[in-house]
Amino acid sequence: MMDYALDNANSVLDFIDKHTVDDYQFRDRAQSFLPKSALDMVTQREVIQHILAQDENVILSNDEHDALVERIYTKARKLFAICVMCGKAEYLKAMLDNGLTDNDLPLGKSKFGSLTRKGGFPNCFIAMQSYIETIFFIKDEFKKLDDGNSGGFSIPIHFDESKENMKGKGAFGEVWIIKIHPDQRSFSCETNDSDMFALKVTPNEGRERNYHSAMAGLDHPHLVKCLTSFTLGWKYYMVYDLADCDLESFICDNPRSGKVSDLSASWLAQQLSGLAGALRVVHNPGGSKFSSAKNLGVPSAIGERTGYIHDIKPDNILVFQKKDGTSWLRLSDFSCARVVDFVATISGNNRFSYKTNTKSGAPIYRAPESSEGATSRPYDMWSLGCVYLEILVWFIEGYQALLSFRASRKCQAYPHGPTDEGFYYETESGINILREPVVDKIECLSRRCEGGLKDIVDTIPSLLKIEPKERLDASQLVERLKHLGTGTGTRTEAGPSQTDLLPLLPPASFNLPTHASDSDSDSDSDFGGMGPTVKVIHPSDDST
C-alpha cells in the first residue's frame, strides 16, 4: 500500500530530499543520488495518480488521465521524478508524445523538442536528472559510460583516492578499496558487512577487458570473479570482492604457519586442490559445471575456446576471509591472461619477479618454453607447481626457510645471462634442467609430509616437467586431487606444529639428470618413489 505521506508534490519533494545520498565521491567528483528503493517509493502508480490529479495544469479526461498514468508508470518513472523536482509534472505528456522514455536518459538540450521554449525547464531538468539517473550495476555486465555526459548521471561508488584506500599498484593498474551503494547493484558483498569492494583501474584497452569479454560467465569458488565492469573516459574499471591480502603478504605476515589459528594441513591441501579446479575452469571454459555463460547470453561457442593466465604467483593468489570466518584462496589478476585468439609474448629479465608484474607474467615462475616464445596452458601448470612448492616450504618450514630456498635457487638463467631465482636453468650445452635446490626440496618435503600435503607434493614433479607435453594438464591434476576438495583424505592431518609431522631429514644425494641419462622407465617414482620422472630436453624440442 502507498505511504500515506506521499500524496502531494511537497511530500514527494520532502521524501526525495530526506533520502538523497550526498556523501559519495567518485574520484574528484561529488555524487548525489536517490537510491533505487527510494525512487521506487516516490514513483509508485498511486503517487503518480495523486500528483497528476492535483496538478491544475494537467487537463485530461478520466480515461486520458488513467492512460497517461500507465504510460508514465511503465516507461517514464524517472522522467516523472525529475519533472516533479522541477515543479513541471504537466510536461510529462509532451515528453512522452515526443517519444522520450527513461531509456533516453540522460537528456541533452537537443532532446526537448517543443519544450525547449518552455522557459528554464530544460535547464532545470538537466541539472536535476543526475539525482535520479543513477547507474545500476548488474553482475557480469559491462557498461560503457559516456564521459562527455558524466554530469547527467550519478555513479553510486564512493571512490576516495586517499592513500589509505589504495590496495595495490602494479604495471597494469591500481587497486582501490571502494564502497558501492547496496541499492545500486544486483550482487552482494561476500567478504564484509560494509559494502566494500575492490576496484581495479587499468587503461581502457587492457588485456583484462578482452579476457573478461571472451571468458564471460566463468565461475569457481577459487577463482576471483569480476563482478561487473565499466569504462569511463580512458579507464577500464573492474569490481571484485575485497580480499584481505595476497598470499605473498599473508605468508610474510605469518612466518610460522603453526601459530595461525584454524590453519591446518587439511585446509591448505583443500585450498591448493581448489586452485587446480579454478585453473581447469580457465583452461576448459566449456567443460566445467562451474561455467554459467548460458545465463549471460554468451554464445555456446565459448566451449571451443581456451584461456590461460600466464602470471600465477603468490602475489596473484588472494586470501579472502568470509563472513563466517573461513579463509579462502583464489586465483586473480588476469592482466596477462589470454584466450586462444591471442599470442603471448615472454620476457624474463626481472630477477626479483615474485614481487613484480611483467606483460608475460613473473619470470621467476616462467616455464622453460617461454624462452622460445610459444606458450599456452602448460605454462600455467608449471607456474602452479612452483607456487605449490613454495607454499609448502612456508607451511612446513616457515617463511625464513622460504626466503632461504629462494636465495638458494639464485643462479644464471642461461650462460652469461642475468641471475634470477627461477626453478630451472639452461646449461652451457643448451639443455634446460631443474635447479638442484628445487629437486632437493621436493624430496625433503615428500619425506616430511603426510596425508593431503603428501599428495600435493607428489604432483609437483609432474608439473615441473621441462617438456610441456609431459606435464599434467589441469583436468588431470584435479582428478588426482579431487579427494582433497571433499575432505575425504585417507590420513589424519594437522599443522606443522603438531607431532604427526615427520622429522626433518637431511637431503639425500641426488644427481641432476642429463639429456643422455634420461630414463625410459615407466616407474611413477622420480625421487626414490615419489613421483613421475623429471626429464631434461633440448630447447629445440617441440612444445605446446
C-alpha positions, 0 to 999 in steps of 0.5 A: 500500500502507498505511504500515506505521506506521499500524496502531494508534490511537497511530500514527494519533494520532502521524501526525495530530499530526506533520502538523497545520498550526498556523501559519495565521491567518485574520484574528484567528483561529488555524487548525489543520488536517490537510491533505487528503493527510494525512487521506487517509493516516490514513483509508485502508480498511486503517487503518480495518480495523486500528483497528476490529479492535483496538478491544475495544469494537467487537463485530461479526461478520466480515461486520458488521465488513467492512460497517461498514468500507465504510460508514465508508470511503465516507461517514464518513472524517472522522467516523472521524478525529475519533472516533479523536482522541477515543479513541471509534472504537466510536461510529462505528456509532451515528453512522452508524445515526443517519444522520450522514455527513461531509456533516453536518459540522460537528456541533452538540450537537443532532446526537448523538442517543443519544450525547449521554449518552455522557459528554464525547464530544460535547464532545470531538468538537466541539472536535476536528472543526475539525482535520479539517473543513477547507474545500476550495476548488474553482475557480469555486465559491462557498461560503457559510460559516456564521459562527455555526459558524466554530469547527467548521471550519478555513479553510486561508488564512493571512490576516495583516492586517499592513500589509505584506500589504495590496495595495490599498484602494479604495471597494469593498474591500481587497486582501490578499496571502494564502497558501492551503494547496496541499492545500486547493484544486483550482487552482494558483498561476500567478504564484509558487512560494509559494502566494500569492494575492490576496484581495479583501474587499468587503461581502457584497452587492457588485456583484462577487458578482452579476457573478461569479454571472451571468458564471460560467465566463468565461475569457481569458488577459487577463482576471483570473479569480476563482478561487473565492469565499466569504462569511463573516459580512458579507464577500464574499471573492474569490481571484485570482492575485497580480499584481505591480502595476497598470499605473498603478504599473508605468508610474510605476515605469518612466518610460522604457519603453526601459530595461525589459528584454524590453519591446518594441513587439511585446509591448505591441501583443500585450498591448493586442490581448489586452485587446480579446479579454478585453473581447469575452469580457465583452461576448459571454459566449456567443460566445467559445471562451474561455467554459467555463460548460458545465463549471460547470453554468451554464445555456446561457442565459448566451449571451443575456446581456451584461456590461460593466465600466464602470471600465477604467483603468490602475489596473484593468489588472494586470501579472502576471509568470509563472513563466517570466518573461513579463509579462502584462496583464489586465483586473480589478476588476469592482466596477462591472461589470454584466450586462444585468439591471442599470442603471448609474448615472454620476457624474463629479465626481472630477477626479483619477479615474485614481487613484480608484474611483467606483460608475460607474467613473473619470470621467476615462475616462467616455464622453460618454453617461454624462452622460445616464445610459444606458450599456452596452458602448460605454462600455467601448470608449471607456474602452479607447481612452483607456487605449490612448492613454495607454499609448502616450504612456508607451511612446513618450514616457515617463511625464513626457510622460504626466503632461504630456498629462494636465495638458494635457487639464485643462479644464471638463467642461461650462460652469461645471462642475468641471475634470477631465482627461477626453478630451472636453468639452461646449461652451457650445452643448451639443455634446460634442467631443474635447479638442484635446490628445487629437486632437493626440496621436493624430496625433503618435503615428500619425506616430511609430509603426510596425508593431503600435503603428501599428495600435493607434493607428489604432483609437483614433479609432474608439473615441473616437467621441462617438456610441456607435453609431459606435464599434467594438464589441469583436468588431470591434476584435479582428478588426482586431487579431487579427494582433497576438495571433499575432505575425504583424505585417507590420513589424519592431518594437522599443522606443522606444529603438531607431532604427526609431522615427520622429522626433518631429514637431511637431503639425500644425494641426488644427481641432476639428470642429463639429456643422455641419462634420461630414463625410459622407465615407466616407474611413477617414482622420480625421487626414490618413489615419489613421483613421475620422472623429471626429464631434461630436453633440448630447447629445440624440442617441440612444445605446446 
